[in-house]
Amino acid sequence: MERRRESFTLGVALDSDRERLAAAVARIDQMLVEHDEAHKKTIMVEFRDFNESSLGIFVYFFTKTTDWAEYLTVWQEINLTIMQILEEEGIKLAYPAQRVFLEEKPGQSGRPARMYEEN
């Protein structure tokens, strides 16, 4: 094995600003191109997905090292730099969320029903 592959999708908030998202994608790509331990031949960073609770940024690259411990160090360094770029661009990571809408029926007071009886 000559190198290790890394492939993942970053989920960012649905309300991310389009221009800031584009800037973050470009900066992450440039960071990988300039990183000493990233193999330059195959680097892909693209805004790819509209998901239920996030926008997906696809990240694909190879590290030069095949040593597991070195690979983990490189991976951590790259991840922390990605976090820094996202913070600087004002892009927040997404987390799964749901909205629950409660319908008020005619004749209801708008107050939640009691779940237990007070003594």
N, C-alpha and C positions, 0 to 999 in steps of 0.2 A: 504494500500500500504506500503510495507516494504522498497522499494528502488526505485530509478528512473533510467530508461534506457537512455543511450546516444549512438547514432549510427550515424556515418557520414563517408564520404570518403574525404580524403585530396587529392586535385589534385596538383601534383608536376610537375616541368618542364620535358618535354620529353627528354632533353639531360642530365638528372641526371646520375651521375656515379653509376654503379651497386653496387659496394662495399660500397659506402657512403650511398646509399639508403637502403641497407641491414642493415647497422649500425644504421641508423636513426630509422628504423622499430624496431629493437631490443631494442634500447634505449627508445623509446616511450612505448613499451610493459613493460619494466623493471620499468619505471617511474610510470606506472599505478599500477603495482604489489606492489610497495613500497609506493604508496600514501595512507595516512591514511583514506581518505574519499572514496576510490574506493573499491567496493566489490570484494574480491579476487577470488570468485568462477568462474565468467565468464568474462574474459578479452580476447579480440581478437584484435590483431594488425597485419595485413597482407598486403603485396603488392599484390593487387588483379587484377587491371585493366590496360589495355592499352586503353586509350581513344584517341579521335581525337586530343585534344590539351593538354593532361596531362597523367601522370601515377597515378593510384589511390591507395592510402593507406587506407584500410578499418580499422576503429577504432570502437570498440564495447565494452561497459562496463556499469556497474551499479554504481551509487553513493549510499552510505549508507543513506544519508539524503533524506527525502521526503519533507522537508520544502523548498518551492519555493525560498525564498531569499538565504538560505544557498546553495541550489543547484546551483543557478546562480554564487555564489562566488566560489564554487568548480569548476564549468565548466570553469569560466574565468581563474582560477589558472592553470588548466590543459592545456587549450588552450595556455596560455602564455608560459608554460613550453615546449609544443610541438613546438612553434615558436622558442624558444631558441635552442632546440635540432636540428631543421632543419638548423638554422643559423650556429651552430657550425659544422655541418656536410657538410655545403656548398650546401645544397639542397634548391632550390628556389620554392616557390609556383607558380603554373601555373595560367595563365590567358588566356581567349579565344583570339585567334589571327588567322588572315588569311593572307596569302601571295597572292598578286595579281601580275600576270605576264602580262605585256603588250607586245603584239607582234607587231613588226615593219614590216609593209608591204613594198614590193619593191616600190621604188620611194618616200618614206617618208623621211623627213630630220632627224628624230630622236628627233625632238623638239616637245613639246606638242602644240596642236592647240590652237589658241587664243579663248577665250570664249567671248570676247567683243572687240569692235573696239575702239581704242584710238583716241581722237580728236587732 
